[in-house]
């Protein structure tokens, strides 16, 4: 069944639909600016949406989250993470949460560094709760080495052994070349992240990274690398020994995009029974969002396929459904008379990557951007995104059921 036959249960529903009879409900404060949605899951299978709220006109905000135990149809009242504040809202550097099997919750986020060596520098902090979010420990820096003054574009994932891993871009590197280093660290029980180490250098310093653990225990990392000093293409590496070592990075597509700048749009990946599936933005060999797959865990990749007909489609995300299908979302500009808006596009593919349907999830009359999504079962997908409302923004979601 194609996606055009899917039913949007909560079309344009905001993050916390406590009243299912209403299609639209805003739980963020009317005077607050909300952005940076992120989706994750508790250890007992509940769905979690987190986001940032900031006062109107403020540069920084605080982390909130809400929990659903009915596949996204309704959510709990928003809960504040009081120790996750001073957050610099950035949808490519969004705060994230992970729920460990031992009951610990970790929230990780970025703040502005204000370092004279790099005006764009940031720092990454994380805060933890050991009692289900009732209380939160003081925030602590992800990196304590004073040689590191810039950490950004992080990701976090739960490992098969119940620990959490984090990756991030860091200014520390041994080569005299443009770019950042990619760092990796893992939690040690309730002692936070330990034993950080560098996995790669000359990484594009301004694109989101992606950390993903597959059902076989493989740890996958994707990011935009700087190749031969000027090419900014997506690469992939994998660990099959619980992070003790990683494979040599491979380009998922030889786009050969030569650019002296910051694309600000990272990769996304997921694995199903057919293998790994990737989505990314490039302007090399064509402009827009593309898709490819790897049936051999990253040794080879299929030729890229364009996802959206809109050249400036960006910020793709991808998820797998329990029935082996994969779904992609992204944002793309749309002109309405003399106004440029943004809409959320989608594509549904079968388990082998064949396109089943392509379309849009939000109307052209609004400005909707930076979508994220999560497959909840074989028929249900939850999509969250940011929508501009006047001078402010709201975080919204929709449940799509086949």
C-alpha positions in Angstrom: 0.0 0.0 0.0 1.5 3.4 -1.0 2.0 6.3 1.3 -0.8 8.3 -0.4 -3.1 5.7 1.0 -1.7 6.2 4.5 -3.8 8.0 7.0 -2.4 11.0 8.9 -4.0 10.4 12.3 -2.8 13.7 13.8 -2.1 15.9 10.9 0.0 18.8 12.0 -0.3 17.7 15.6 2.1 19.4 18.1 4.4 17.5 20.4 2.2 16.4 23.2 -1.3 15.7 21.9 -3.1 15.1 25.2 -6.5 15.7 23.6 -6.7 13.3 20.6 -10.0 15.0 19.5 -8.1 18.1 18.5 -5.8 17.8 15.5 -3.7 20.8 16.6 -2.4 21.4 20.2 0.4 23.6 21.2 2.0 22.7 24.6 5.0 25.0 24.4 4.4 28.3 26.0 2.8 30.9 23.7 5.7 33.3 24.2 8.4 30.6 23.8 10.4 29.7 20.7 10.5 25.9 20.2 12.8 24.0 17.9 15.2 21.1 17.5 12.9 18.0 17.8 14.5 14.6 18.4 12.9 11.2 18.7 14.0 8.3 20.9 12.7 5.3 22.8 12.6 4.3 26.5 13.8 0.8 27.4 10.2 -0.4 27.7 9.3 0.8 24.2 7.7 4.2 24.9 8.3 7.0 22.4 10.0 10.2 23.5 10.1 13.6 21.7 12.6 16.2 23.0 13.0 19.8 22.0 14.4 23.2 23.0 12.3 26.1 24.2 13.7 29.6 24.5 12.1 32.9 25.5 11.1 35.1 22.6 14.2 36.9 21.4 16.6 34.9 23.6 19.7 33.2 22.1 19.6 30.1 24.4 17.0 27.8 25.8 16.2 24.7 27.9 15.5 21.1 27.1 12.0 19.6 27.3 10.6 16.2 26.5 7.3 14.3 26.4 6.6 10.5 26.5 4.0 8.5 24.6 2.9 5.0 25.5 0.3 4.7 22.7 2.5 4.9 19.6 2.5 8.7 19.4 -1.3 9.2 19.6 -0.9 11.1 22.9 2.0 12.4 24.9 2.6 13.2 28.5 2.8 16.8 29.7 6.1 18.3 28.7 8.8 17.7 31.3 11.7 20.1 31.7 15.3 19.0 32.1 16.3 21.8 34.5 20.0 21.1 34.3 20.0 21.2 30.5 19.9 25.0 29.9 21.9 27.6 28.1 21.4 25.5 25.0 22.2 27.1 21.7 19.3 26.0 19.4 20.7 24.5 16.2 18.7 21.8 14.3 21.8 20.2 13.0 23.3 20.2 16.5 20.1 19.3 18.3 20.0 18.1 21.9 19.5 14.3 22.2 18.4 11.8 24.9 19.1 8.1 25.5 17.5 5.8 28.0 19.8 3.1 29.4 18.5 -0.3 30.5 19.9 0.4 34.0 17.4 3.2 34.4 19.8 6.1 33.7 18.7 8.8 31.3 21.3 10.9 29.5 20.5 14.3 27.9 23.3 15.8 25.8 23.4 19.3 24.3 25.5 22.1 22.9 26.3 25.6 24.1 28.2 28.5 22.7 31.9 28.6 23.6 32.7 32.3 22.8 36.3 31.4 22.1 38.5 33.9 20.3 40.2 31.1 18.3 37.0 30.2 16.6 33.9 32.5 16.7 31.7 29.5 15.9 33.2 27.3 18.6 30.9 25.3 20.9 31.0 23.0 23.9 29.0 19.8 24.6 27.6 19.1 28.0 25.4 16.3 29.3 23.2 15.8 32.3 22.0 12.5 33.8 19.0 11.3 35.8 19.2 8.1 37.8 15.6 7.9 38.8 13.5 8.2 35.7 13.7 11.9 35.2 12.5 12.9 38.7 15.9 14.5 39.5 18.8 15.4 37.4 22.5 15.6 38.2 24.5 18.8 37.5 25.5 19.1 33.9 29.1 18.1 33.1 31.4 18.8 30.2 31.7 15.9 27.7 35.4 16.9 27.2 37.7 18.0 30.1 40.9 18.3 28.1 41.8 22.0 28.0 43.2 21.5 24.5 39.7 21.1 23.3 37.9 24.4 22.8 35.4 23.4 20.2 33.0 20.4 20.3 30.0 20.3 18.0 27.7 18.1 15.9 27.5 15.2 18.3 25.4 12.1 18.3 24.5 9.5 20.9 23.3 5.9 20.7 22.6 3.0 23.0 25.0 0.0 22.6 24.0 -3.7 22.8 25.6 -4.0 26.3 23.4 -1.3 27.7 26.1 1.5 27.7 25.8 4.6 25.6 28.2 5.8 23.0 28.8 9.4 21.8 30.6 10.9 18.9 31.4 14.5 18.2 33.6 16.9 16.2 36.5 18.3 18.1 39.2 20.9 17.2 42.0 18.6 18.5 44.0 17.0 15.7 47.5 16.1 14.7 47.5 17.2 11.1 47.8 20.8 9.8 44.7 20.7 7.6 41.2 22.1 7.5 38.5 20.3 9.4 37.8 18.7 12.8 38.6 15.4 14.4 35.8 12.8 15.0 35.9 11.6 18.6 34.2 8.6 20.2 33.5 7.7 23.9 31.4 5.2 25.8 29.8 5.4 29.3 31.2 3.4 32.2 28.2 2.4 34.3 26.9 5.5 36.1 30.3 7.3 35.8 29.6 9.1 32.5 31.5 9.1 29.3 35.1 7.7 29.5 38.1 6.7 27.4 37.5 9.2 24.5 39.6 8.6 21.4 39.9 10.1 17.9 38.6 8.0 15.0 39.2 10.4 12.1 40.7 13.8 11.2 39.9 16.4 8.5 36.1 15.9 9.0 33.8 18.7 7.7 33.5 20.8 10.8 29.9 22.0 10.3 27.7 19.0 9.4 25.7 16.7 11.6 27.2 13.3 12.4 25.3 10.1 12.7 25.8 7.2 15.2 23.7 4.1 14.7 23.7 0.7 16.3 22.1 -2.1 14.3 20.3 -5.2 15.5 23.4 -7.3 15.0 25.4 -5.2 17.4 27.3 -3.3 14.7 28.2 0.3 15.5 27.9 2.5 12.4 29.2 6.1 12.0 28.5 8.4 9.0 29.8 11.9 8.5 31.0 14.4 5.8 34.7 14.1 5.3 37.1 16.5 3.7 38.9 14.5 1.0 42.0 15.7 -0.8 41.7 19.2 0.9 38.5 20.2 -1.0 36.0 17.4 -1.6 33.3 17.1 1.0 31.6 13.7 0.6 29.8 11.4 3.0 31.7 8.5 4.5 30.8 5.5 6.6 32.7 3.3 9.0 31.5 0.3 11.2 32.7 -1.6 14.3 31.8 -5.2 14.7 33.7 -5.6 18.0 31.6 -3.3 20.2 33.7 -0.2 19.4 37.2 -1.6 20.0 38.0 -1.0 16.4 36.4 0.6 13.3 36.7 -0.2 9.7 38.5 2.1 7.3 36.1 4.8 6.2 34.4 4.3 2.8 32.6 6.9 0.7 29.0 6.0 0.4 29.0 7.9 -3.0 31.8 9.4 -5.0 30.0 12.7 -5.4 33.3 14.7 -5.6 31.6 17.8 -4.3 34.2 20.5 -4.2 33.2 23.3 -1.9 35.0 25.7 0.4 32.2 26.2 2.9 29.8 24.7 5.4 26.9 22.7 4.0 25.1 22.4 7.4 23.3 19.2 6.4 24.5 15.8 7.6 23.8 12.1 6.7 21.3 9.6 8.0 21.3 5.8 8.0 19.4 2.8 9.1 19.6 -1.0 8.7 16.9 -3.6 7.8 17.0 -7.2 6.7 18.3 -6.1 3.3 21.3 -4.1 4.6 22.2 -0.5 5.3 20.3 2.4 3.8 21.7 6.0 3.6 20.4 9.4 2.8 22.3 12.7 2.4 22.6 16.0 0.7 25.2 16.9 -1.9 25.8 19.3 -4.7 28.3 17.0 -6.4 27.0 15.4 -9.6 23.6 16.9 -9.0 22.0 18.9 -6.2 19.7 17.7 -3.6 18.9 14.7 -1.3 20.1 11.3 -2.4 19.7 7.6 -1.3 21.9 4.5 -1.6 22.3 1.2 0.2 24.9 -1.4 1.1 24.1 -5.1 1.3 27.5 -6.0 2.7 27.8 -3.8 5.8 29.6 -1.0 4.1 32.1 -2.7 1.8 30.2 -1.6 -1.3 27.4 0.8 -2.0 24.8 1.1 -4.8 24.8 4.0 -7.2 23.0 7.0 -5.7 19.4 7.8 -6.5 17.8 11.2 -6.3 15.0 11.4 -3.7 13.3 14.7 -4.3 12.8 16.6 -7.6 13.4 19.9 -5.7 17.1 20.8 -6.1 17.4 22.5 -2.7 15.9 19.6 -0.7 18.0 19.2 2.5 18.3 17.8 6.0 17.2 14.1 5.3 16.4 11.6 7.9 15.6 7.9 7.5 13.9 5.1 9.6 13.0 1.5 9.2 9.6 0.0 9.8 9.0 -3.4 11.4 7.8 -4.8 8.0 11.2 -4.0 6.5 10.1 -0.9 4.6 12.2 2.3 4.9 10.9 5.9 5.0 12.8 9.1 4.4 11.8 12.7 5.2 13.5 16.0 4.4 12.7 19.7 4.0 12.5 21.6 0.7 11.7 25.2 -0.2 8.4 26.1 -1.9 7.4 29.4 -3.3 3.8 30.7 -2.6 3.2 33.9 -4.5 6.1 36.1 -3.3 6.8 34.1 -0.2 9.3 31.3 0.2 8.1 28.7 2.6 9.4 25.2 3.5 7.6 21.9 3.4 8.4 18.4 4.7 8.7 15.8 2.0 8.6 12.0 2.3 9.5 8.9 0.4 8.6 5.3 1.2 10.7 2.4 -0.1 10.4 -1.3 0.2 12.9 -3.4 2.0 15.2 -3.6 -1.0 15.1 0.1 -1.7 12.5 0.3 -4.5 10.4 3.5 -4.4 6.8 2.9 -3.4 5.7 6.5 -3.1 6.9 10.1 -2.8 5.0 13.2 -1.6 4.7 15.9 1.0 3.5 15.9 4.6 3.0 19.6 5.3 1.1 22.2 3.2 2.9 24.8 1.1 1.2 27.6 3.1 3.4 27.0 6.2 7.2 27.1 6.9 8.0 23.6 8.2 11.6 22.4 8.4 14.1 20.0 10.0 11.9 16.9 10.2 12.9 13.8 12.2 11.1 10.4 12.2 10.9 7.1 13.8 9.2 3.8 12.8 7.1 2.6 15.7 5.9 -0.7 14.2 5.2 -2.3 10.8 2.5 0.2 10.0 3.2 3.4 12.1 5.7 6.2 11.7 6.0 9.3 13.9 7.3 12.5 12.2 8.2 15.6 14.2 9.4 18.9 12.7 9.7 22.7 13.4 7.0 25.1 12.1 7.3 28.8 12.1 4.4 30.7 13.6 4.9 34.5 13.1 8.1 35.5 14.9 8.2 32.2 16.9 8.5 28.5 16.1 6.6 25.4 17.3 7.6 21.8 17.4 4.9 19.6 15.8 4.4 16.0 15.1 2.2 13.7 13.1 1.4 10.0 13.3 1.2 8.2 10.0 -0.4 4.8 9.8 -0.6 2.5 6.8 
